[in-house]
Each structure stands twice: as C-alpha cells, then as structure tokens.
C-alpha cells in the first residue's frame, strides 16, 4: 500500500513549469516488472521483460520489449533495432515504425480516441476554469454521488469490496496496468462493434461495453477509497471500521479533486487501479472469468 501512497504523493506535487524528463531504460539495463510512465515519455533502449505503458506520454523503443506496448494519449516510435514480443496498442496517437523494427503481435492505433478515454475515466470535461462555480458544483455533486454509492455497495456487497481492496493493496501497479489494458480493450471492442455491425446491432452492444466499463470503475473506486483510507488510519495506529476507512479515503480523494491538474491525474490513476483490481478479483469473487469444461 505504500507504493499506492507514493504514487498519490507524486500526483499531488505541484505541476512543473517544464515537461517532466522522460523515464528511461538505458542500453544494457533490464526491467523485470511493468514500466509505466504518467505524464511523461518513456524511452526503452534496454530490455523490458514485461509490458510497458504510458498515459499522456509517448513511448520510444530502440531495445526489446517482451510484452505489450500500451499508450493512452501519445505516440509510439519504433526504431530499426526495436523488438516487440507482444502487441502495440495506441489510443490518441500514432505508431511510427522504422524499417527493420520487428513486432510479433498486432499494431493497433486510434488517433482520435484520447478525449473519449479521458471522459470515460475521469468524467465529463466542461471546458471551464478550475474555479468556475459550475465546475466546483459539479465536483461536489460527484463526491456526494460517490458517498451514496459507497454506502450502497458496503451495505450490499461489503465482503466482495474488501476482497477487491485487498488486490489494490497487494499489487497496485499491476492493477494499474491491467486497468489500462482492460480499458483499451473495451474501447477497441466498442469501435469494432460500430465498424463491422449494423446500427441496430451495434447500439445495444456499445451500451453493454460502456456499462461494463462504468461498473468496473464504480466498483474499483470504492475499493481504492477503502484501501487508501485503511492505510492512512494504520499510519496513526488506528484500526477503523471498513465504512469509516472508505469514507476517509473518499475525503482524501475529494480534496485532491479540487486541486488544479492534480485532481485529474490522481483520479485517473485511481480509476485505472480500481478497474484493474475489479478485473483481477472478478469483483471480489476470486473466480476465473472463463472455465474450461
């Protein structure tokens, strides 16, 4: 859970006047776990043994990636020496591959999807200033809605929510990557439905995809609230009740939501972690998604 708090503290720091330096994996170096860059570019010149991802940043590969490359709100550049063992998925950007670059999986790019993806993660963009009464009122209304949902889910499925929160605490960065990949898969599925099926068939399928994504976010965010609140309570050697811990986490996230830029990044990261934890734990039921007879 300390890694989750570290991520939130990084997101809560003042926005820099200049772009953040790129996250680099230098030649001769290797990474055994996923590489994730938020709000900055990612340069892979060494060997990444797992997946790599960037949110609102681009990825450049001149080395080797054993897994997938996933980018939301940026481009992918593959130099001639790049070797990708999995797929390359880009939303809100393009893929530029130099001659000689090798990709064993698929390459999928949807340049105009970033606005839709951010809307799905963080909510509607009003196009107004941070201090606008409309924006502030909307955020307060959303927090009140989150509080009502928190009460409802803990009353109806408290044990399953706690199981999902346990997934958040154990592997937050894995949950982040699972959530990012899952969101990308849902958006691409919706695009395929709209492209290859008729209007009467595509519309119900698109509604189902959107509802699934929304359900994953709502369930996962309640689990994130609880995991964050419990960790904060334990730092002062308190053992709160689950509902109190979840409320504490919601209050902290609510404070971050009112900070310019910080709130968007914090809630986006938390949403992806929550979506990934919901998928990994199957909404806290710890059952396989598919069973072979």
N, C-alpha and C positions, 0 to 999 in steps of 0.2 A: 504493500500500500504506500510505502514511502516513495516509490517511483511515480505513483499517481500524483502525490502531493508535489513532488519535484516538477512534474510536467505543468501542474496548475500554477506553481510559483513562477515558472518561466513565462507562462502565458500572461501572468498578472504584472510582469515587469513593464516599465514604461516603454512605449513603442519607440524604436530607434529612429533617428533622423535619416540614417542611411540604411540601405538594404542589409540584411544580415549576411555575413560571409557564408559561402557555400559549405555544406557538410561534405567532407572529402574522405574517400578511402584510397590512400596513396598506393602507387605501384609496389608490389611485394608484400602488401598487407592483406589480411583476410578478415572477414566478419562472419562469425558463426550464427548470429541471430539476425532478425529482420533489421533493415536500415530504413528509418522513417525521418523525413525532413518536413517540418511545418513552417511555412512562410519563408522558405529559402530554398536554394537549389541544392541538388545532390550530385556529386561527381564520383563515379565509381571507376577508378583506374586499377584497383586491385581485384581481389576475388571475394565476391559476396556469396556465401554458401546458402543463403535463404533469399526471401523476396526483398525487394526494395520498393519504396513508395515515397511520393512527395505530394503535399497538399499546398496549393498556391505556390508552387515552385516547379522548376524543370529538373530533369534528370539527364545527365550526360554519362555515357558508358563507353569507356575505351578498354576496360578489362573484361571480367567474366562475372555473370550472374547466374547462379544455378536455378533460381526460382523465377517468379514473375516480376515484371516491372509495371507498377500501377501509379498513374499520375492523375491528380484532380486539380485542374486549373493551371496547367503548364504544358511544356513540350517535352518530347523525348528525342535526344540526339544520340545516334549510334555511330561511333567512329568505325573505321575499317577494321580495327582489331577487336571490336566488341563481339562477345559470345553470350547469347541469352539462352538458357536452358528451358525456359517456360514461355509464357505469353507476354505480350506488351499491350497494355490497355491504357488509353489516354482519353480523358474527358476534359473538354475545354482547352484543347491544344492539338498539336500535330506531331507526327512521327517523322523524323528525318534520319534516314539510314544511308551511310556512306557505302560505296562499293566495297565488298569484302566482309561487311558485317553479317553475322550469322544469328538467326533467330529460329530455334527449333519449334516453337509454338506459333500461335496466331498473333497478328498485329491488328489491333482494332483502335480506331481513332474517331472521336466525335467532337469536332472543334467547338460547337456551339452549346455544349451541354453544361458548362460550368454554372451559369446562373440558375438553371433548374436544379442542379445538385445542391447548391448552397441553400436554395429555398427549401428543399426537402430536409436538409439537415437543421438549419437554424430558424426557419420561419420566413414569413414574407418580408421583402425589403420595401420600405415605404418611400425611399428616396428623399428623406428629410434629415435635418441635422440631429445630432445625438441629444441635444437639449430641447428639441421640439416637444411641446405638450402632447401632441399626438403620439410621438414615439414613446415618451415616458408613460403615458396612459396605457398604451398597448403592452408595454413590458410589464407593468403592474398587473394588467388583466391576465397576461400569460402566466405570471407567477401564481396568481390566485387559482388559475386553472390547474397548474401543476400541483398545488397544495390539495385541491379537491381530488385529483387523480391519485395522489399519494395515499390519502385516506381510503379511497375506494379499493385500491389494489392490496393494501395491507389488511383490509377487512376481509377481502375475498380470497386472496392467494398469498398471504404473508410468507408462508414457508418457501414457496417457489421463488418469490422475490429475493429472499435471503440467499437461496442457492445461486441465483444469478449474481448477486452482490459478491458472493464468495469467489466467483470466476473473475470479477473485476479486481479483487484484491490479489488473487494469485498471479494472474498474468495480464496486467493492464495493457502492455504494449502488443502482446499477441491479440488481445481483444480489439485493440485499435486497428490492427492490420486486417483482421477478419471482418470487422465492420466496414472498413474502406472497400475491401474486395467484394463483400456482400452487397453494399450499396451500388457499386459499379455494375455488378451482375444484374441487379434488379432494374437499373436504368436501361442497360443494354437489352434486357428481356422486353421491357416496355417498347423500346424502339423497334425491335424485331416484330413485335405484335402489330405495331402501327404500320410497318413497312410491307409486311407479307400477308396480312389478313384484311378482310373487308371491314368496313366501318361498323357494321352490326356485330361482328365477332370481336373486333379489336377493342371496342369501347369497354365491354364487361371485363375483358382480360386486363386492360390497363387499370381499371378501377381496382381489381384484385391485387395487382402489383403495388399500386400506391397504398392500399390499405395494409398490405403486409409490411411495407417499409415503415409506415406510420406506427403500426403496432409494435414493431421491433424497437423503434426509437422510444415510444412512450414507456414500454416495459423496462427497457435498458436504462433510461434516465432515472427512473425511480430506484433501480438497483445502484446506480452511481451515487445518487444522493445518500443512500444508506451507507455505502462503503466509505464515502468521504466523511460523513458525519461521525461514524463509528471511530474512524482513525483519529479525527480531531479530539473526540472525547477521551480516547485512550491516552493521548499525549498528556492529558491532565489527570490521568489515572482515575477516570470515571468509567463506569460500565452502564451506559444508558439503555433504556428500553428501545427496541427496534424503531418504533414510531418516532420517538424523540431524536434518535440518531439520524433518521431520514430527514426530519424537519430541520435539524442543524445543517445537514449537507445542502438542503434546498436554500436555506438562508444564505449560506456562503456563496453558492452559485448565483443567487439573486443579486448579491452585492456586486459580483463580477459582471453580471449582465448589464449593469448601469455604467460601467467604465468604457469609454470610447475604445473601439478596436479590441480591447482585451476581452470584453464580453463575447464578441463574435468568435474569437479563437478558442476561448475556454469552453463555450457551449458546443462548438463544432467538434473539438477534441473529445469532450464528454459524450456527445451523441454517437460518435463513431465507436468509442469504447463500449457504450451501452448496447449498440446494435450488435457488435461482435460478441459481447458476453451473452446476449439473448440467443444468438445463433449457436454459440458453442455449448450453452447449457440447455438448449431447446426449451426456453422459457422456464428454466429452473427444474425441469423434469428429469434431466440427466438420462435421456433416452436417445438412441440413434435416430437420425432423421429418416433413414431408409433401412429396412431389414430385409435380408435375403432369406427366402424360404428354404 
